[in-house]
Amino acid sequence: MHRLILFLAVAACSSAAGEPDLGPPPPGTPVLPVAALNPRLLRRFPALAVPPAATGVAAEQVALGKQLFFDRRLSRNGDTACSSCHPLDRGGVDHRATSVGTAGRIGARNAPTVYNAARHVAQFWDGRAATLEEQAREPITSAHEMALAPADVVARLRAIPGYASEFARAFPGQPLDFERVGAALAAFERTLVTPARWDRYLRGDATALNAAEVRGARVFADVGCVQCHTGELLGGSMFQKVGGQRPWPNQRDLGRFTVTHLPADSMVFKVPSLRNVAVTAPYFHDGSVSDLSEAVRMMARHQLGFELQPDEVTAIVAWLGALTGEVPDVTPPALP
């Protein structure tokens, strides 16, 4: 009962805060079975839009970005690539609590999946990068990741004849510089979009989810998870304090505070997307939990302030599995 009261209170607060009345669904909105999910609720979750295939110069940039993504020569010791921490055949994560960079250096935070990251409000757990281009460049220069200075990156690429011609096709009339490296990587990463069965359901295919998954979606909404995990990515659109109701066990990483130095941002992190969450363990900024059921329980405990019942956890986990998407071609390319 207390969970229902909390959910209704949240809904009332949202209405009082001026949430617009969405009114009836627009013409053409799929009508789902009454026994399934409320169409008004479903309108909080647009189906994932898949970008059209790139053509012309844009396609050249994507192809170049894919090569750079897999190239270990962008690290100081030639032992680490973007794909080292974000293997595309493993959900876009390395499944470590924190990643290992060049020369075995250990990072401070869990590497989030690169899939669908282009749609996030900002990049990194603390949101310190406003654009995907900026995010793509930072790991290359980070001492704990690839540890190569921009000038050295450019010198290495210019010394490889194949890359010189690749950059000329991808960025005609522009120099081979570090800005273009980030632009190419970002162009490739924007193609890493993973539509799932959930999207088929949102588009009106009531058979895309089984009964257990539909119930899980209902429980997810009813207990209040939709306050933060909303939109087409079910997250990635806002920042929240971790441990909003009960203190988070690990207080060493202060999150966004390290960027803004504002006391209000202590322990604030970007809300992660739940897409592909069933295949991207371990979880949270500190990689502290490897079991998805336990991650769900911790979120209810620390963010909502109550304990979920075992059947509620089972239901939510079942639905989260329906968010595992179809990955694009992840075959490593030939490198110059």
C-alpha positions in Angstrom: 0.0 0.0 0.0 2.8 2.4 0.8 4.2 2.0 -2.7 0.8 2.9 -4.2 0.6 6.0 -2.0 4.1 7.1 -3.0 3.3 6.6 -6.7 0.1 8.6 -6.4 1.9 11.4 -4.4 4.5 11.6 -7.1 1.8 11.9 -9.8 0.0 14.6 -7.8 3.3 16.5 -7.4 4.0 16.3 -11.1 0.5 17.6 -11.9 0.8 20.4 -9.4 4.2 21.4 -10.8 2.4 22.2 -14.1 3.0 19.0 -16.1 1.0 19.6 -19.4 -2.3 17.8 -19.9 -1.4 15.5 -22.9 -5.0 15.0 -23.7 -6.2 12.1 -25.9 -3.7 10.2 -28.0 -3.1 11.7 -31.5 -4.7 10.1 -34.5 -3.0 6.9 -35.6 -1.7 6.0 -32.1 -1.8 2.2 -31.7 -4.6 1.0 -29.5 -3.1 -1.7 -27.2 -5.2 -4.3 -25.3 -6.8 -2.9 -22.2 -5.2 -5.8 -20.2 -1.8 -4.6 -21.3 -0.4 -1.1 -20.4 -2.1 2.3 -20.2 -1.5 4.1 -23.5 -1.1 7.4 -21.5 1.7 5.8 -19.6 3.3 4.4 -22.8 3.5 7.9 -24.2 6.3 8.6 -21.7 8.4 6.1 -23.7 8.7 7.0 -27.4 10.0 4.1 -29.5 13.7 4.3 -30.3 14.3 6.1 -33.6 16.9 4.4 -35.7 18.9 6.8 -37.9 19.0 6.2 -41.6 22.1 4.7 -43.1 24.7 7.4 -43.8 25.6 8.2 -47.4 28.3 10.2 -49.2 30.8 12.0 -47.0 28.8 11.1 -43.9 29.3 7.4 -44.7 33.1 8.0 -45.1 33.1 9.6 -41.6 31.3 6.6 -40.1 33.7 4.1 -41.7 36.7 6.1 -40.5 35.3 6.4 -37.0 34.8 2.6 -36.9 38.5 2.1 -37.8 39.6 4.5 -35.1 37.3 2.9 -32.5 39.1 -0.4 -33.0 42.7 0.9 -33.4 45.0 0.4 -30.4 47.6 2.7 -31.9 45.6 5.6 -30.5 47.0 4.6 -27.0 50.4 5.4 -25.7 51.6 1.8 -25.6 49.5 0.5 -28.5 47.6 -1.8 -26.2 44.2 -0.1 -25.7 41.5 1.0 -28.1 38.0 2.4 -27.5 36.7 -1.1 -28.1 38.8 -2.4 -25.2 36.5 -0.8 -22.7 33.5 -0.9 -25.0 33.5 -4.3 -26.9 30.6 -4.1 -29.2 29.9 -7.8 -29.1 29.5 -7.8 -25.3 26.9 -5.1 -24.9 29.4 -2.2 -25.4 30.9 -2.7 -21.9 33.9 -4.6 -20.6 32.0 -6.2 -17.6 34.6 -4.9 -15.1 33.8 -2.9 -12.0 36.2 -0.2 -13.4 38.0 -0.4 -16.7 41.7 -1.1 -17.3 43.5 1.3 -19.5 47.0 1.4 -21.1 49.8 -0.2 -19.1 47.2 -1.8 -16.8 46.0 1.5 -15.3 42.8 1.2 -13.4 40.0 3.7 -14.0 37.9 5.2 -11.2 34.4 4.5 -12.6 32.5 1.8 -14.4 32.5 2.1 -18.2 28.9 2.6 -19.4 27.7 1.1 -22.6 28.5 3.0 -25.8 25.2 1.8 -27.3 22.6 4.6 -27.7 25.0 7.0 -25.8 24.6 9.6 -28.5 21.1 10.3 -27.3 22.1 11.1 -23.7 21.7 14.6 -22.2 25.5 14.7 -21.6 28.4 12.2 -21.6 30.2 10.4 -18.8 28.6 9.6 -15.4 29.2 13.2 -14.2 28.1 14.9 -17.5 31.4 16.7 -17.9 31.3 16.3 -21.7 28.5 18.2 -23.4 28.9 16.6 -26.8 29.7 13.2 -28.2 32.7 14.6 -30.0 34.1 15.9 -26.7 33.5 12.5 -25.1 35.2 10.6 -27.9 38.4 12.6 -27.5 38.7 12.5 -23.7 39.6 8.8 -23.2 42.4 9.1 -25.7 44.2 11.7 -23.7 43.2 10.4 -20.2 46.1 9.2 -18.2 44.0 6.3 -16.9 42.8 5.2 -20.3 44.8 5.7 -23.5 47.2 8.3 -22.3 48.2 9.8 -25.7 48.6 13.5 -26.2 46.6 15.1 -29.1 49.8 16.1 -30.9 51.0 12.5 -30.7 47.7 11.1 -31.9 47.8 13.4 -35.0 51.5 12.6 -35.7 50.8 8.8 -35.6 47.8 9.0 -37.9 49.6 11.3 -40.4 52.4 8.8 -40.5 50.1 6.1 -41.7 49.4 6.6 -45.4 46.1 4.8 -45.3 44.7 7.1 -42.7 45.8 10.2 -44.5 43.7 9.2 -47.5 40.8 8.1 -45.2 40.7 11.5 -43.5 40.9 13.2 -46.9 37.7 11.4 -48.1 35.9 11.8 -44.8 36.7 15.5 -44.3 37.5 16.9 -47.7 39.5 20.2 -47.6 40.0 19.9 -43.8 43.1 19.1 -41.9 43.8 15.8 -40.2 43.7 17.0 -36.6 42.5 15.9 -33.2 39.1 17.6 -33.7 38.5 15.5 -36.8 39.4 12.4 -34.8 36.7 13.1 -32.3 34.2 14.0 -35.1 34.8 10.6 -36.9 34.5 8.6 -33.7 31.3 10.5 -32.9 29.9 9.8 -36.4 30.4 6.1 -35.8 29.0 6.1 -32.3 25.8 7.7 -33.5 25.1 4.6 -35.5 25.2 2.4 -32.4 21.5 2.3 -31.8 19.8 -0.9 -30.6 16.0 -1.2 -31.2 14.4 -3.9 -29.0 11.2 -5.9 -28.5 10.0 -3.1 -26.3 10.0 -0.8 -29.3 7.9 -3.2 -31.2 5.4 -3.2 -28.3 5.4 0.6 -28.3 4.6 0.6 -32.0 1.5 -1.5 -31.3 2.7 -5.1 -31.5 1.1 -6.6 -28.4 2.8 -9.9 -29.0 6.3 -8.5 -28.6 6.2 -8.9 -24.8 5.0 -11.9 -22.9 2.7 -11.6 -19.9 5.5 -11.6 -17.3 7.2 -8.7 -19.2 4.0 -6.7 -19.4 3.5 -7.1 -15.7 7.1 -6.1 -15.1 6.5 -2.9 -17.0 3.4 -2.2 -14.9 5.3 -2.8 -11.6 8.2 -0.6 -12.8 5.7 2.3 -13.4 3.6 1.7 -10.3 6.5 1.8 -7.8 7.8 5.1 -9.3 10.9 4.1 -11.3 9.5 6.1 -14.2 10.3 9.3 -12.3 13.9 9.0 -13.6 14.0 6.2 -16.1 11.8 7.7 -18.8 11.9 8.7 -22.5 13.1 6.6 -25.4 16.3 5.5 -23.6 14.5 4.9 -20.2 17.2 7.1 -18.7 20.1 9.2 -19.9 18.0 12.4 -19.8 18.7 13.9 -16.3 20.9 13.9 -13.3 19.9 12.6 -9.9 21.5 12.2 -6.5 22.3 8.5 -5.9 21.0 7.6 -2.4 18.2 10.1 -2.5 16.3 8.3 0.2 18.9 6.2 1.9 22.7 7.0 1.7 24.6 5.2 -1.0 27.0 2.7 0.5 30.0 4.0 -1.4 30.5 7.7 -0.7 34.1 8.1 -2.1 33.0 9.3 -5.5 31.1 12.6 -5.2 30.0 12.5 -8.9 29.0 15.8 -10.5 30.4 17.8 -7.6 33.9 17.1 -9.1 32.8 19.1 -12.2 30.7 21.9 -10.8 32.0 22.1 -7.2 28.5 22.9 -6.1 27.5 21.2 -2.8 24.1 20.4 -4.2 25.8 18.2 -6.8 27.5 15.9 -4.3 26.7 12.3 -5.1 24.8 13.4 -8.2 25.2 11.3 -11.4 23.6 11.0 -14.8 20.7 8.6 -14.7 21.8 5.6 -16.8 19.8 4.3 -19.7 18.2 1.0 -19.0 18.5 -0.2 -22.6 20.6 -3.4 -22.8 20.8 -3.4 -19.0 20.4 -7.1 -18.8 23.7 -7.6 -20.7 25.8 -4.8 -19.3 26.7 -5.8 -15.7 28.2 -4.8 -13.4 26.0 -1.8 -12.5 26.2 1.7 -11.1 29.0 4.3 -11.4 31.1 2.2 -9.0 30.4 -1.2 -10.7 29.5 -2.5 -7.2 26.7 -4.9 -8.2 26.9 -7.6 -10.7 23.4 -9.1 -10.3 20.5 -7.3 -12.0 18.0 -8.4 -9.4 20.1 -6.9 -6.6 20.6 -3.7 -8.6 16.8 -3.4 -8.9 16.4 -3.9 -5.1 19.1 -1.3 -4.4 17.5 1.2 -6.6 14.2 0.8 -4.7 15.9 0.9 -1.3 18.2 3.9 -1.9 16.2 6.0 -4.4 12.6 5.2 -3.5 13.0 4.4 0.2 11.4 1.0 0.4 12.0 -2.7 -0.2 10.5 -4.4 -3.2 8.8 -7.8 -2.8 10.5 -10.7 -4.4 7.8 -11.1 -7.1 8.1 -7.4 -7.9 11.8 -7.8 -8.5 11.2 -10.8 -10.7 8.7 -8.9 -12.7 10.8 -5.9 -13.3 13.8 -8.0 -14.3 11.7 -9.9 -16.8 10.6 -6.6 -18.4 14.2 -5.3 -18.4 15.2 -8.2 -20.6 12.9 -6.9 -23.3 15.1 -3.8 -23.5 18.0 -5.9 -24.9 18.3 -4.6 -28.5 19.5 -5.7 -31.9 23.1 -4.6 -32.4 24.4 -3.3 -35.7 27.3 -4.9 -37.5 30.2 -5.1 -35.0 32.7 -6.9 -37.1 36.1 -5.2 -36.5 37.2 -3.4 -39.7 40.5 -3.7 -41.6 42.9 -1.1 -40.3 45.2 1.0 -42.5 
